[in-house]
Amino acid sequence: MNEREQFLFDLQGFLKVENFLTADEVGACNAAFDANWDQRQDDPNHHPDGNTYGPVRRGMFTGMLTWDKPHCQPFRDLLAHLKLIPYLNTLFGRGWKMDHSPFMLTGGKGTEGLVIHGSTARHFDDSQYYIYRNGQMRCGMIVCQFQLADVNEGDGGMCVVPGSHKANFPVTQEIRRWEQDQQVVYNVPCKAGDLVIFNEATLHGTLPWTAEHERRSLLYRYSPKTLHFAGGTYSVTQPDWVSELTEAQQAVLEPPYIYNRPLINDDGSVEKPRRG
Ligand SMILES: O=C(O)CCC(=O)C(=O)O
C-alpha cells in the first residue's frame, strides 16, 4: 500500500484501486456466475428506506467457494490474492481472516438500495472502527468490493460518505435514507476489474440501480485476527475442501484467535510465530 493510498484511505475511509483484477480474472468470475445463475436468490439483507427504495428486490449469490470445479476456483484464488495481502497487512497489521462467506450483489434497472449504515466515532464500536496511532492504521471489519461490471457515475450501487469513519456526531435519519444532503454521499464510479476497499465503520450503503446493464459486485469481508463480525457459524475443524487450498488461503479461513496463528507475509508466504 503506497503513501498515496495510505493518505487516501486514512482521509476517506475507503480506497479505489483501479485495474486490480485482470480481464481474465473478471471473465472467470463472470463465467462462473453465468453458469450458476440458478443459484441467484433475493438478498436477505433487505432494508431499503426513503430514497434508497427501488421496486425490484436485490439479487445475491453465496457459496461460490464450494461450487463445482472449475467455477469455485476464481473465488478461491481471491481469498488471499497476492495483490490484496499488502493492503490487509497495512490496515489490520499481520493476522486477519475472512469474516464470512463471499457474496455477489446483482440486479438490473430499478433494483432497490440499502439504507446507509456504518458507525461513527462517537462511541467505540469494537466490531467496526478506525484507529490511527504511531503511524499505523487499524480497522474493524473491512469490505473488499471487486467490480465485475462497470459502475458509471449515477448508476447506483455502493455508496460511501467519505471521511465518516472519523465522524463524531450521529448521522441523521434523512442522510441515512438519502433524503437530504445527498452531496455528502458518493457513488464510487468504477470499471470492471476495479477494487474498492472500505472500512465497515465508514458510512456506506446502496443506491438504487439505474443503469440498463446489470450490477455485479463481489464482496469479500475480512476482520482482524481477534474478531468475527457476522453471525452464523465458523468451523474450528475445517471442511474437507479446505485442504485443496494453498497455505495462505487456508490461513484466511482460520477462526479468530492469536496464539500460533498462521500469519501471511506480503509475498504470500505463511509463518507461525508463537504469538501472532
Ligand atoms: O455494496 C453495497 O451495495 C453495500 C454493501 C454493504 O452495505 C456492506 O458491505 O455492508
The ligand as a Gaussian input file, in Angstrom:
#p B3LYP/6-31G(d) Opt

LIG

0 1
 O      -22.194000      -2.660000      -1.992000
 C      -23.256000      -2.400000      -1.483000
 O      -24.275000      -2.309000      -2.135000
 C      -23.335000      -2.179000       0.020000
 C      -22.582000      -3.209000       0.781000
 C      -22.770000      -3.072000       2.244000
 O      -23.644000      -2.419000       2.710000
 C      -21.854000      -3.716000       3.145000
 O      -20.898000      -4.334000       2.700000
 O      -22.058000      -3.605000       4.378000

